[in-house]
Amino acid sequence: MDVKSAFLYVKIEEEVYVCQPLGFEDPDFLDKVYKVEKALYRLDQDPRAWYETFSTYLLDNGFYRGKIE
């Protein structure tokens, strides 16, 4: 598992749209935005999405959650 880029492979639940980055605008579609399909650095949803993905992976592979006392 590549932890350094783990956030980049996580699917997010919410619909998130971003503006076209400066220098990469499509001249035919200047008024369009992009729909984000996977997590990106600096999105508020990233840490939670990564936690859900990683904890599901661990649970599916025989690990269990400890009880908090």
N, C-alpha and C positions, 0 to 999 in steps of 0.2 A: 504494500500500500504506500503510495507516494503522499506523505503527509504534507509536504511543502506546497503542493498544488491541489490538495484535497478539496478546497472550497470551490474550485473550478468545475468539479464533476458532480456537484450536488444539484438536484432538481429543486426548484422553489415552488411553493404552493400558490402564492399570490401572483396576480398579473402585474408585471412591472414593465414600464416603458421608459426608454431613455431617448434624449435628443441625439441627433447626429453629431459626432465629435468634430470639433474644429479641424479643418484640414482634410476631412474625410466625407464631406457633404456630397450627396448625389445631386448633380445639377438639374436632373430631370424631376427630382422629388424633394425639393428643399423644404417643403412644409410637412414632411413625413417624419415619424418617429420609429424607433425599433422596439420590438417586443423582446424582452429578455427571457430566454428559455432555461438557462442554467444560472447558478449563482455567479456573481462577480464580486471582486474585491470591493469593499466599502459599502455594500448593500446592507441595510439593517437586518435583512432576513438571513444573511449568511451564517452566523453562528448557530442559530436555532436549526436551520436546515442541515448543517453539518452534524450537529448533535443527534438529530433524528436518524440520519443515515448511518452514522457510526454506531449508535446504540442498537439499532435494528440489526446491523451486521453482527455485532457481538452476541446479541440474544439468539440469533439464528444459528450461531456456531457454538452453542453450548454454554456460554457465559450467563450469569444471572446477576440481577441487581441486589446489592446488599441492603439490609434494612437499616434505616437511620434511627438511632436511639436518642 
